Amino acid sequence: MAVSHHRHDSGWPELPEGEHAVTELSSARSGGLSPFGEVIELPLPAEDLPYLHPITVPNR
């Protein structure tokens, strides 16, 4: 199979020899890391959530 040189994978960084682009290798947790960081403790208190339950009032 021919190698295509006109495409570039922008999702994979170029790193020096011996470095790893995979952050799971340097994490204390296995699996994917949270995009919100590791400082959030779940579950969050209901008072901290910006959720308003929708209320439907029928027209009569």
N, C-alpha and C positions, 0 to 999 in steps of 0.2 A: 504494500500500500504506500502510495506517495505521501510525503510529508507536506502539509500545507503551511507555507510561511507567511501568508497574508493575513492570518487570523491571530489575534492576541487574546489570551485569557486574562482579563483585567481583574478577575476575582482571586487570583493566586499571586501573592507578592513574590518578588525576586529577593532572596535572602542570601547572606554570606554562607559559605560552606560550614556545615555543622549546626546551623540554626534551624528551628522548626517553625512553620507557619501555623501549626495546630496548637491552639491555646489549651486544649484539654490535657496536654502533656504537662502543663505547669500549674494545673488547678488542683485543688483539694477535693473537687467533686468530679464524678464521672458523668459523661453525657454532655449535652449542649449547655452552654452557660447562658444565664439570663441577660438580655439586652439592657435590663434596668440596673444591673450591678448586683453585688452580693450583700448589700446592706439592708435590703427589704426583708422583713420577717412576715411571713404569711401564717395565718390569715390576718388581714388588716381589720382594724375596728370599723364597724359600720359607719361611725361618725366621720371617718377619714375618706370615705368613698364619695365621689361627686355624682352619685346616681339619684335621679328623681323618678319615681315610678309614675308612668303615665296614667292619667285619670280621664276616663271618657264620661262626659255628661251628655246624655241624649237630648235632642231638641224636641220638646213636646208642646 
